[in-house]
Amino acid sequence: MSVSVANIQPIVALIAGVLILVMPRLLNFIVAIYLILVGIIGLGLIK
């Protein structure tokens, strides 16, 4: 897998989502789930 400019945003979203899950709060869970889903969809793992 090559990393291009189009893949940077989803990768950052995944990293941010995982980091937010490490320090859980209700709002953080909601934001983390959103970021992880955007990252997965952006990488093309889910169509």
C-alpha positions in Angstrom: 0.0 0.0 0.0 1.4 3.3 -1.0 0.6 6.4 1.0 -0.6 9.4 -1.0 -2.2 12.7 -0.1 -5.6 11.1 -0.5 -4.8 8.6 2.2 -3.4 11.0 4.8 -6.8 12.2 6.1 -8.2 8.7 6.7 -5.0 7.6 8.4 -5.1 10.7 10.7 -8.7 10.0 11.5 -8.0 6.4 12.5 -5.1 7.5 14.7 -7.1 10.2 16.3 -10.0 7.8 16.9 -7.8 5.2 18.5 -6.1 7.8 20.7 -9.5 9.2 21.8 -10.7 5.7 22.7 -7.7 5.3 25.1 -9.2 8.1 27.3 -12.9 7.3 27.2 -15.7 9.7 27.9 -19.1 9.7 26.3 -18.5 12.4 23.8 -15.0 11.0 23.1 -16.6 7.6 22.2 -19.0 9.3 19.8 -16.2 11.3 18.1 -13.9 8.2 18.1 -16.4 6.0 16.4 -17.1 8.7 13.8 -13.3 9.2 13.1 -12.7 5.4 12.9 -15.6 5.0 10.4 -14.5 7.9 8.3 -10.9 6.5 8.3 -12.1 3.0 7.3 -14.4 4.3 4.5 -11.7 6.7 3.3 -9.2 3.9 3.0 -11.7 2.0 0.9 -12.0 -0.9 3.3 -15.8 -0.5 3.4 -17.7 0.6 0.4 
